[in-house]
């Protein structure tokens, strides 16, 4: 199940509506989009309960499983996401 351009635009629009300042797509959606079974995103600018709310809204809107992780605080995982991911915002 590949992620479409329309789904990516929906993700960006929703993230911006929640105040996201950075959004990075990573994992199988970048490495092998045609075989991706879920969407992995890392986000800055949305924290606490709002991050979980945003994840639920995105998952409902795109009808695909979603993992949404914060980009802050920086750690080795975040650095890898920043290096290998595709920046959407």
Buried (B, 14 or more C-beta within 10 A) or exposed (E): EEBEEEBBEBBBEBBBEBEBEBBBBBBBBBEEBEEBEBBBBBBBBBEEEEBEEBBEBBBEBBEBEBEBBBBEEEEEEBEEBBEEBEEBB
